[in-house]
Amino acid sequence: MVEQRKQNIILILADDLGFECLGCYGGKSYNTPNLDAMAASGTQFTHAYALPLCTPTRAQIMTGKYNFRNWKAFGILDPNEKTFGHYMQHAGYKTCITGKWQLWSYNPPSFEPEWRGKGMLPENAGFDEFFLWHAGHTEDKGSRYADPLIFDNNGLRRDTKGKYGPDLYAEYLLDFAKRYQNQPFFIYYPMALTHGPFMPTPDSPGWIENRHKGNVGNFKCMVEYADKIVGRIMNGLDDLGLHDDTLVMFIGDNGSPTEVVSMLGNQTFRGGKGKSTDAGTRVPLIASWGDSETGTNVCDDLVDCSDFLPTMMEVAGTSLPSQAICDGQSFLPQLVGKRPNPRQWIYAWHNPLPGWSKEGYHLQEWAQDQTWKLYSDGQLYNLVIDALEEYPIEEDTEESKIARKNLQSVLSHMKQQQ
């Protein structure tokens, strides 16, 4: 009997790309044919949530833990943590990360110097190979886009002049897939796009002369280039004959920048990066897994970033060590058209302090479902009619009383673990 091969996994994490930017979510401002096609043939989640800023989301998605368990500082990943890279290595996978790191020594030299030289380096994070911007230095991050500053296993790359970072990250991803196509692999691609500075892409007018000149008007080209990169990856998997053996997941790390106003249906929608509302935390999540019939293209079940690690472990046919703490719940059943036990709630602990330029933030805790959201200060919102949380519930109805009681039990349970 021939043993069935383990499935490959590629996780793409877009940077500052809100759900309102994609056509499949009702967005009208940008052309996203590749992501729309991925959603049409796969599974599109309508209630996927991240944290409002990048490092909190990245710490949660990589470790499967709520942030109160391992938060240190902004731009810092606890070096004692096990990431999904480590766990996938233990499951027999070749592992790679390409794109953005930014989890080591984030602060400039003059700000909170106690965090200099702290965090986790990519070579210690469970990845056999890395190809990254901002991998282990602080003073000069360099460009992530035109003429990018990139480090790999051998050090600083010297061949990036005149090139575009997102092209190089995708090329490395596909090269890794080609080299290890005969064994299971896991590739984590935290994209540079569409984070500011808002720079031209190679498809923008005047790319050659203006490639280092930022303008928020470039956001449209950046969104569409991110979509183009996803299409390049999907086509590359087809060319390698890996389409049916690879689970590709695409999610945003938080909402779009607040400078960006897009059309969602026939209404304007301002990005909410940094905010705890839907505009800052509700993100696109699309999963594609070959030509398998899932039985459900659009899924309303709740997903948060702690759920990726257990999902990947189940896809790999293994489990986490018994002593490992994981707050997530696998959404593999939803990917294969089943809903045996969907999440009833998600929880968030968000405090980006300490951190450079994060002085205006403070600790926020909340629990929510698809309709109701309760903060630890007692503020309750109905997200269906008040997604931007402008009108807290001041007088409970029978329905809101039940929601408040259920969500308060979640908050109390989590508080007991802190």
Beta strands, then each sheet from edge to edge (+ up, - down):
strand 1: 8-14
strand 2: 43-49
strand 3: 94-100
strand 4: 129-133
strand 5: 150-152
strand 6: 155-156
strand 7: 185-190
strand 8: 246-252
strand 9: 261-264
strand 10: 267-270
strand 11: 282-289
strand 12: 298-304
strand 13: 346-350
strand 14: 364-368
strand 15: 372-375
strand 16: 380-382
sheet 1: 6+ 5- 4+ 3+ 7+ 1+ 8+ 11- 2+ 12+
sheet 2: 9+ 10-
sheet 3: 13+ 14- 15+ 16-
end
